[in-house]
Amino acid sequence: MTRNFILATLLLTSILVGCYGKPSAQEIAYDPNFNAGTIVNINTHQFVSKGYIGNGVQWDPYEAGPIGESDWTKLYQRLDRMQPALIRVMLGTAYDEPKSDLLKILDYCQSRGVYVLFGDWGGSFVKDGAVNIANISKSVKNVEMLICDNGYDCIKEFIVVNEPNGSWSATNCSFELWSDVVKAFGSSIDQTRLAGKLKIAGPDAAVWNDRETWWITREKNELAQYTSLYNMHYYPGKEFVNSGEFSKMARAYAAEVPSDSKIVLGEVGFKYTAEDGGGWYREEAARRIAADPYASEADSQMFVFDYFYGTDMADITFQVINAGYSGCVAWMLDDAMHFKERDKLKIWGFWNILGEEKYGAAKEKIRPWFYAWALVCRYIPDGCDIYTVKTIGNPFVKSVSCVKDGKRTIALVNVSRDKSEKCEIISDGFDGFSNVKKFVYNSGLEVVAEKDKLNPEEIISSTDLKQGLQLEIGPETMIVLSEM
């Protein structure tokens, strides 16, 4: 399939998921001649995990700021449409005074009941290969003030070093140095009003294969008194994920987590490799970066302007959910958050909120993958329980199913570039699956102004999953069916 995704067009438009008006309700009849190529079997008597924390985004203080009040209003409105339940906030926490944009971010999270992973990039906690106790003490006092004095109890865990297993990290791949930072920070917590209220999320490691599971193993064996939630970063290639091979890696890390603990992806995104698409993705990304004077050559994901980035993100999320993870944080919310190469921006976001002010008004528009991620956030919500699902047939089709307060969701994604797939969903436990909203995300949807809402394509009044729910899912398409 030829990919003529034109950047200028996508910058000027956004996508409507569903349609305007009130969808009509209909019953779905079973067709014995449907000939499904993929079977989705949902076991409502067995759960992969319970008490899902939620999906969300990385939202950091703005390096390209300041942000005006009208843009803060716009940000809040857009996030309310997404409904993130998990947000990761990183900065240098050994500050003298908190930045106003940090407080605006935490105000949003506190008022909406968002679970916050809060942390420090780690550079100020390490000096000359040793722990900087003075800065750790200063950071702990600042966090104590945020939680105990300012009332930001939305902050649930603290991250002491970003990606400590990397050569680019403050700890330069050293588990021992990272462990020393964890112990120093944890001991400092215990001397404040934060004792019993805050623990550390680790290891926050970035991995591309299953050869570093020992970071989790050593953490649980050596640092259990300081840490709670386990946290990883994944930036795999497209073919690795779309083929389903990625799930083996995800399961390898989840298998090391203690049974009474949870694991999340504190950062997740794609870094398309030279093998993906025969090198087309690398070549096209380079062309787009060269055409954008503000894009970082070293750290930009130029396919956030394309519809298929939304289905790719759904694909990886469904796989980690089925591997037992309890949350996913998409990297990242907004291009305006981070500089690279001095005045270049890390292009990874759903928009650039400073487009009108600095970078061109078109860049402030919502990009297509926002709508895919909003569906993932809204209909795989915090507090839900994840059913065991077996998807048999086309490896490009993935599925996930969950329940919260008796309301259920089934979601499917087809990441094939050019082939539709006939699917049959079967479950003996979906009695009374009714008044189901059906959302469809793909590149064929009508393009409209960004004031649109997430409206369903249709309402299914009732269907019998014991007999089987049949549907055809197009290429690079996500379908969400939900009673929620």
Helices and strands as residue ranges (DSSP letters): H 7-11, E 14-15, E 25-27, E 38-49, E 54-58, H 69-82, E 86-91, H 100-112, E 115-120, G 123-125, E 126-127, E 130-131, H 133-144, I 145-149, E 155-159, H 175-189, E 199-207, H 214-222, E 227-234, H 238-242, H 246-254, E 263-268, G 276-279, H 280-291, G 302-305, H 307-322, E 327-330, G 335-337, E 339-340, E 344-345, I 355-359, G 361-364, H 369-379, E 385-392, E 397-404, E 407-414, E 421-426, E 433-441, E 447-448, E 458-463, E 469-473, E 477-482
